[in-house]
């Protein structure tokens, strides 16, 4: 239906000008400005989605085309049905076919965006399932383009002289007067509010797109942004869809805002918990049974110096006579067994024996330690020997030319120069002996750990 309206913005210095709802006539039918801007909105939205889908989401162009066909058809049908449901009385005619014709006359105006969003979302889910494309990626690619289409669609409201608000005297008020009237009414240009609000949202979504943290985040931001703005703007409108006193579009906008905001907060909490768990997992120690093998005890230079002061000489000087004596004994008795029966005592310990001579696992680890005599009687060229306990672990001998450790029976308690309590018996006191850092792992239970600890000689 053709309609002519005079519109002005006196606060901005814009005098009344005439706006016709009909753009031109084609084959005897009127082509409305509203329909033209809706078509332009669909076209530009498609181009925006195509660019974003290929660039950011790696969705093929042919897939975007399939999405577009399904979403446009379902979106227009959903938007029209939503609008007609809120204004059913105005579409009733004398018979069924006339009523049906009025319902499908989309070019005359009457689309509700929330019906289009709901129907389009269902179509997108179905297409994504058929094409096996993550729906979150598709929703994100569509969201900015949808805002662009809404901007152009609201311009159609301007030419139809609809979608305005209540009377106001604000500087940006809009004067509206139909051709048959003589007095203009000054109202809120709510369609203009929505255009500006959607334009800002379109820019913000595109700026944030590269920083999105998960698929679907852009779509949730769209729902939250548009729902919030539309919820406020709808309060000013005079042609809102209502059921009784309830504004349908305002309720739908509130639900979009609430759902979008709740989903964004929930996802942010989930991401924070995942990051916390990941950080905690990196710092958590390994289980007791999966620790690395022990490292050898390595005395520091300061410990060497303190040992020399405590014993009255260097380690080499103290160990040299003992090493020569051991070598002589090996030559006299070449058939000495490599190990002793369990419970048999080891060689006597000389005074001054220290912890590094017998590490936690009972194996001599210093770089200068000599090999023990073999089973066939062959002796090593070095000065120290190893004796093994009943369980086969080394419990005595000379390490790096040092004074040999005391006797260590199979149970692990010292019996020679160093008593079981761990106090030294030679010339050095407990305070003068060096402290060594010995790394060890224990694969057994707590009782095994205590037995291993008792085998350390002070």
KAZI-V725633 format. One record per residue. N is the residue number from 1. RES is the residue in one letter. BURIAL is b if it has 24 or more other ideal C-beta (glycine too) atoms within 12 Angstrom, else e. D_CENTER is the distance of its C-alpha to the mean C-alpha in Angstrom with 2 decimals. Layout:
N|RES|BURIAL|D_CENTER / N|RES|BURIAL|D_CENTER
//
This chain:
1|X|e|54.91 / 2|X|e|55.83 / 3|X|b|55.32 / 4|X|e|56.09 / 5|X|b|54.63 / 6|X|b|55.21 / 7|X|b|52.16 / 8|X|b|52.22 / 9|X|b|50.17 / 10|X|e|52.96 / 11|X|e|50.74 / 12|X|e|49.38 / 13|X|e|52.86 / 14|X|e|52.40 / 15|X|e|55.58 / 16|X|e|55.80 / 17|X|e|55.24 / 18|X|e|55.63 / 19|X|b|52.80 / 20|X|b|53.67 / 21|X|b|51.38 / 22|X|b|52.95 / 23|X|e|52.07 / 24|X|e|54.76 / 25|X|e|56.65 / 26|X|e|56.19 / 27|X|e|58.66 / 28|X|e|59.86 / 29|X|e|56.45 / 30|X|e|54.67 / 31|X|e|51.34 / 32|X|b|49.42 / 33|X|b|47.32 / 34|X|b|44.69 / 35|X|b|44.41 / 36|X|b|44.29 / 37|X|b|41.36 / 38|X|b|39.47 / 39|X|b|40.08 / 40|X|b|38.97 / 41|X|b|35.79 / 42|X|b|35.04 / 43|X|e|35.91 / 44|X|b|33.80 / 45|X|b|30.84 / 46|X|b|31.18 / 47|X|e|31.39 / 48|X|b|28.30 / 49|X|b|26.32 / 50|X|b|27.83 / 51|X|e|26.81 / 52|X|b|23.23 / 53|X|b|22.81 / 54|X|e|24.31 / 55|X|e|22.68 / 56|X|b|19.04 / 57|X|b|18.62 / 58|X|e|21.23 / 59|X|b|23.30 / 60|X|e|26.96 / 61|X|e|29.68 / 62|X|e|31.63 / 63|X|b|28.73 / 64|X|b|28.36 / 65|X|e|32.11 / 66|X|b|31.94 / 67|X|b|29.29 / 68|X|b|31.54 / 69|X|e|34.65 / 70|X|b|33.17 / 71|X|b|31.30 / 72|X|b|34.33 / 73|X|e|36.79 / 74|X|b|34.81 / 75|X|b|33.70 / 76|X|b|37.30 / 77|X|b|38.66 / 78|X|b|36.15 / 79|X|b|36.70 / 80|X|b|40.45 / 81|X|b|40.62 / 82|X|b|38.58 / 83|X|b|40.99 / 84|X|b|44.09 / 85|X|b|43.10 / 86|X|b|43.18 / 87|X|b|46.52 / 88|X|e|48.27 / 89|X|e|51.68 / 90|X|e|51.87 / 91|X|e|51.39 / 92|X|e|54.08 / 93|X|e|57.19 / 94|X|e|60.55 / 95|X|e|59.40 / 96|X|e|56.28 / 97|X|e|56.19 / 98|X|e|56.49 / 99|X|e|53.66 / 100|X|e|51.52 / 101|X|e|52.47 / 102|X|b|51.39 / 103|X|b|48.04 / 104|X|e|47.29 / 105|X|b|48.61 / 106|X|b|45.17 / 107|X|b|46.76 / 108|X|b|48.50 / 109|X|b|45.27 / 110|X|b|43.35 / 111|X|b|39.66 / 112|X|b|37.02 / 113|X|b|33.52 / 114|X|b|31.84 / 115|X|b|33.84 / 116|X|b|32.75 / 117|X|b|29.03 / 118|X|b|29.39 / 119|X|b|31.49 / 120|X|b|29.42 / 121|X|b|26.17 / 122|X|e|28.05 / 123|X|b|29.43 / 124|X|b|26.09 / 125|X|b|24.73 / 126|X|e|27.91 / 127|X|b|27.90 / 128|X|b|24.29 / 129|X|e|25.28 / 130|X|e|28.44 / 131|X|e|26.88 / 132|X|e|23.80 / 133|X|b|21.48 / 134|X|e|18.10 / 135|X|b|19.23 / 136|X|b|16.09 / 137|X|b|16.96 / 138|X|b|20.56 / 139|X|b|20.03 / 140|X|b|18.15 / 141|X|b|21.02 / 142|X|b|23.64 / 143|X|b|22.62 / 144|X|b|23.91 / 145|X|b|26.98 / 146|X|b|27.75 / 147|X|b|28.03 / 148|X|b|30.34 / 149|X|b|32.46 / 150|X|b|32.79 / 151|X|b|34.06 / 152|X|b|36.83 / 153|X|b|37.58 / 154|X|b|38.30 / 155|X|b|40.89 / 156|X|b|42.71 / 157|X|b|42.99 / 158|X|b|44.73 / 159|X|b|47.38 / 160|X|b|47.86 / 161|X|b|48.35 / 162|X|b|45.92 / 163|X|b|42.70 / 164|X|b|44.16 / 165|X|b|44.09 / 166|X|e|46.52 / 167|X|e|49.23 / 168|X|e|48.42 / 169|X|e|50.16 / 170|X|e|47.18 / 171|X|e|47.84 / 172|X|e|45.64 / 173|X|b|47.39 / 174|X|b|48.37 / 175|X|b|51.93 / 176|X|b|52.46 / 177|X|b|55.88 / 178|X|b|56.94 / 179|X|e|59.96 / 180|X|e|62.15 / 181|X|e|61.41 / 182|X|e|62.83 / 183|X|e|60.44 / 184|X|b|56.80 / 185|X|b|54.08 / 186|X|b|51.42 / 187|X|b|48.00 / 188|X|b|44.29 / 189|X|b|43.02 / 190|X|b|40.00 / 191|X|b|39.37 / 192|X|b|39.14 / 193|X|b|36.71 / 194|X|b|34.41 / 195|X|b|34.87 / 196|X|e|33.85 / 197|X|b|30.91 / 198|X|b|29.61 / 199|X|b|30.27 / 200|X|e|28.16 / 201|X|b|25.29 / 202|X|b|25.75 / 203|X|e|25.53 / 204|X|e|22.45 / 205|X|b|20.47 / 206|X|b|21.56 / 207|X|e|20.71 / 208|X|e|17.13 / 209|X|b|16.64 / 210|X|e|15.53 / 211|X|e|12.76 / 212|X|b|11.21 / 213|X|e|7.46 / 214|X|e|8.39 / 215|X|b|11.93 / 216|X|b|14.19 / 217|X|b|12.99 / 218|X|b|16.18 / 219|X|b|18.32 / 220|X|b|17.25 / 221|X|b|18.00 / 222|X|b|21.28 / 223|X|b|22.25 / 224|X|b|21.62 / 225|X|b|23.45 / 226|X|b|26.33 / 227|X|b|26.78 / 228|X|b|27.16 / 229|X|b|29.62 / 230|X|b|31.61 / 231|X|b|31.93 / 232|X|b|33.68 / 233|X|b|35.71 / 234|X|b|36.95 / 235|X|e|38.72 / 236|X|b|41.00 / 237|X|b|42.01 / 238|X|e|45.41 / 239|X|b|44.83 / 240|X|b|41.79 / 241|X|b|41.64 / 242|X|e|42.75 / 243|X|e|43.65 / 244|X|e|46.12 / 245|X|e|44.66 / 246|X|e|41.04 / 247|X|b|39.36 / 248|X|b|37.43 / 249|X|b|35.35 / 250|X|b|34.49 / 251|X|b|33.36 / 252|X|b|31.24 / 253|X|b|29.70 / 254|X|b|28.93 / 255|X|b|27.27 / 256|X|b|25.08 / 257|X|b|24.13 / 258|X|e|23.55 / 259|X|b|21.50 / 260|X|b|19.33 / 261|X|e|18.77 / 262|X|e|18.12 / 263|X|b|15.54 / 264|X|b|13.70 / 265|X|e|13.90 / 266|X|e|12.89 / 267|X|b|9.66 / 268|X|e|8.97 / 269|X|e|10.02 / 270|X|e|8.00 / 271|X|e|4.59 / 272|X|e|6.96 / 273|X|e|8.38 / 274|X|e|5.88 / 275|X|e|5.64 / 276|X|e|9.32 / 277|X|e|10.12 / 278|X|e|9.03 / 279|X|e|11.13 / 280|X|e|13.78 / 281|X|e|14.10 / 282|X|e|14.92 / 283|X|e|17.53 / 284|X|e|19.05 / 285|X|e|22.57 / 286|X|e|23.71 / 287|X|e|25.88 / 288|X|e|29.57 / 289|X|e|30.78 / 290|X|e|28.49 / 291|X|e|29.33 / 292|X|e|30.82 / 293|X|e|34.60 / 294|X|e|36.48 / 295|X|e|37.34 / 296|X|b|41.02 / 297|X|b|42.42 / 298|X|e|43.05 / 299|X|b|45.41 / 300|X|e|45.02 / 301|X|e|47.86 / 302|X|e|48.39 / 303|X|b|48.79 / 304|X|b|51.36 / 305|X|e|53.31 / 306|X|e|53.32 / 307|X|b|54.46 / 308|X|b|57.28 / 309|X|e|58.46 / 310|X|b|58.36 / 311|X|b|60.33 / 312|X|e|62.71 / 313|X|e|61.71 / 314|X|e|59.02 / 315|X|b|57.38 / 316|X|e|59.22 / 317|X|e|62.55 / 318|X|b|62.03 / 319|X|b|60.96 / 320|X|e|63.60 / 321|X|e|66.55 / 322|X|b|64.53 / 323|X|b|63.09 / 324|X|e|66.63 / 325|X|e|67.83 / 326|X|b|65.08 / 327|X|b|65.86 / 328|X|e|69.53 / 329|X|e|68.77 / 330|X|b|66.73 / 331|X|e|69.70 / 332|X|e|72.07 / 333|X|e|69.93 / 334|X|e|68.00 / 335|X|e|67.51 / 336|X|b|65.39 / 337|X|e|62.80 / 338|X|e|59.16 / 339|X|e|58.12 / 340|X|b|59.88 / 341|X|e|60.03 / 342|X|e|57.56 / 343|X|e|58.81 / 344|X|e|61.03 / 345|X|b|60.76 / 346|X|b|59.64 / 347|X|b|61.60 / 348|X|b|62.65 / 349|X|b|60.46 / 350|X|b|61.96 / 351|X|b|61.46 / 352|X|b|58.47 / 353|X|b|56.11 / 354|X|b|52.52 / 355|X|b|49.10 / 356|X|b|48.01 / 357|X|b|50.92 / 358|X|b|49.36 / 359|X|b|45.53 / 360|X|b|43.51 / 361|X|b|43.80 / 362|X|b|47.47 / 363|X|b|47.26 / 364|X|b|48.76 / 365|X|b|46.08 / 366|X|b|47.68 / 367|X|e|48.29 / 368|X|e|52.08 / 369|X|b|52.58 / 370|X|b|55.29 / 371|X|e|55.17 / 372|X|b|57.06 / 373|X|b|60.20 / 374|X|e|59.81 / 375|X|e|61.44 / 376|X|e|64.37 / 377|X|e|65.45 / 378|X|e|64.00 / 379|X|b|62.95 / 380|X|e|60.43 / 381|X|e|61.47 / 382|X|b|59.49 / 383|X|b|60.82 / 384|X|b|58.51 / 385|X|b|58.19 / 386|X|b|55.88 / 387|X|b|56.96 / 388|X|b|54.82 / 389|X|b|54.68 / 390|X|e|55.38 / 391|X|b|51.79 / 392|X|e|51.86 / 393|X|b|49.79 / 394|X|b|51.39 / 395|X|b|52.76 / 396|X|b|55.28 / 397|X|b|56.41 / 398|X|b|56.13 / 399|X|b|52.93 / 400|X|b|53.22 / 401|X|b|56.86 / 402|X|b|56.19 / 403|X|b|58.33 / 404|X|b|57.75 / 405|X|b|55.94 / 406|X|b|57.90 / 407|X|b|58.60 / 408|X|b|55.61 / 409|X|b|56.54 / 410|X|b|54.42 / 411|X|b|52.96 / 412|X|b|51.54 / 413|X|b|53.67 / 414|X|b|55.56 / 415|X|b|59.39 / 416|X|b|60.71 / 417|X|b|60.51 / 418|X|b|57.28 / 419|X|e|57.76 / 420|X|e|55.34 / 421|X|e|54.15 / 422|X|e|52.79 / 423|X|e|55.34 / 424|X|b|56.97 / 425|X|b|60.72 / 426|X|b|61.66 / 427|X|e|62.40 / 428|X|b|58.90 / 429|X|e|57.68 / 430|X|e|54.27 / 431|X|e|53.21 / 432|X|e|54.35 / 433|X|b|52.42 / 434|X|b|49.12 / 435|X|e|45.75 / 436|X|b|43.52 / 437|X|e|39.84 / 438|X|b|39.64 / 439|X|e|36.33 / 440|X|b|36.72 / 441|X|e|34.88 / 442|X|e|36.37 / 443|X|e|35.86 / 444|X|e|38.20 / 445|X|e|38.28 / 446|X|e|39.21 / 447|X|e|42.93 / 448|X|e|42.49 / 449|X|e|40.50 / 450|X|e|43.46 / 451|X|e|45.96 / 452|X|b|44.09 / 453|X|e|43.93 / 454|X|b|47.69 / 455|X|b|48.37 / 456|X|b|47.25 / 457|X|b|50.42 / 458|X|b|50.66
//
